[in-house]
């Protein structure tokens, strides 16, 4: 046997889907993208999407930590 399978989805748990936002679904989340610094797109359930611009990695990390503490799921788009 090659490893445990998640029978609900038909794939091994460590295999990534083509679009990672499929995992997030309708949950509150934020997406980090590089753009003249960094851009955070914050999507909270039942609210309008919010965009936050960060110039430094330190500022980005403070905001990411705050959003994670609030229970949002983070996703870094464009990361390897």
C-alpha positions as CSV (number, residue, x, y, z in Angstrom):
1,X,0.0,0.0,0.0
2,X,1.5,3.4,-1.0
3,X,-0.1,5.4,1.7
4,X,-3.4,6.4,3.4
5,X,-6.1,7.6,1.1
6,X,-8.8,10.1,1.7
7,X,-11.7,8.2,0.3
8,X,-14.0,11.3,0.2
9,X,-11.8,13.0,-2.5
10,X,-10.1,9.9,-4.0
11,X,-6.6,11.3,-3.5
12,X,-3.8,10.9,-1.0
13,X,-3.8,13.6,1.7
14,X,-0.4,15.0,0.6
15,X,-1.4,15.5,-3.0
16,X,-2.3,19.1,-3.8
17,X,-5.3,19.9,-5.9
18,X,-4.9,22.0,-9.1
19,X,-6.3,25.0,-7.4
20,X,-5.5,25.4,-3.6
21,X,-8.4,27.7,-3.1
22,X,-10.6,24.6,-3.5
23,X,-9.5,23.5,-0.1
24,X,-10.4,26.9,1.4
25,X,-13.9,26.9,-0.1
26,X,-16.2,29.5,1.5
27,X,-14.1,30.0,4.6
28,X,-12.6,33.4,5.5
29,X,-9.1,33.6,4.1
30,X,-6.3,35.9,2.8
31,X,-4.1,35.6,-0.2
32,X,-0.5,37.0,-0.3
33,X,0.9,38.2,-3.7
34,X,4.2,39.9,-4.5
35,X,3.6,43.3,-6.2
36,X,5.9,46.3,-5.5
37,X,6.2,44.8,-2.0
38,X,3.2,42.6,-1.2
39,X,-0.5,42.7,-1.6
40,X,-2.9,40.9,0.8
41,X,-6.4,40.2,-0.4
42,X,-8.6,39.6,2.7
43,X,-11.8,37.7,2.1
44,X,-14.1,37.4,5.2
45,X,-17.4,35.5,4.9
46,X,-20.3,37.9,4.4
47,X,-18.1,41.0,3.9
48,X,-16.6,42.9,1.0
49,X,-13.0,41.9,0.1
50,X,-10.3,44.1,1.5
51,X,-6.9,44.8,-0.1
52,X,-3.9,45.7,2.1
53,X,-0.6,46.9,0.6
54,X,2.7,46.1,2.5
55,X,6.1,47.6,1.6
56,X,8.3,45.4,3.8
57,X,8.3,41.8,4.8
58,X,8.1,42.8,8.5
59,X,4.9,44.7,7.9
60,X,3.6,41.8,5.9
61,X,4.4,39.3,8.7
62,X,2.7,41.4,11.4
63,X,-0.5,41.6,9.3
64,X,-0.4,37.9,8.5
65,X,0.1,37.0,12.1
66,X,-2.9,39.2,13.1
67,X,-5.1,37.7,10.4
68,X,-4.1,34.1,11.4
69,X,-4.9,34.9,15.1
70,X,-8.3,36.0,13.9
71,X,-8.8,32.6,12.4
72,X,-8.3,33.3,8.7
73,X,-6.6,30.8,6.4
74,X,-3.5,32.1,4.6
75,X,-2.4,31.3,1.0
76,X,0.7,32.6,-0.7
77,X,0.1,32.8,-4.4
78,X,3.2,32.7,-6.6
79,X,5.3,30.9,-4.0
80,X,7.2,27.7,-4.8
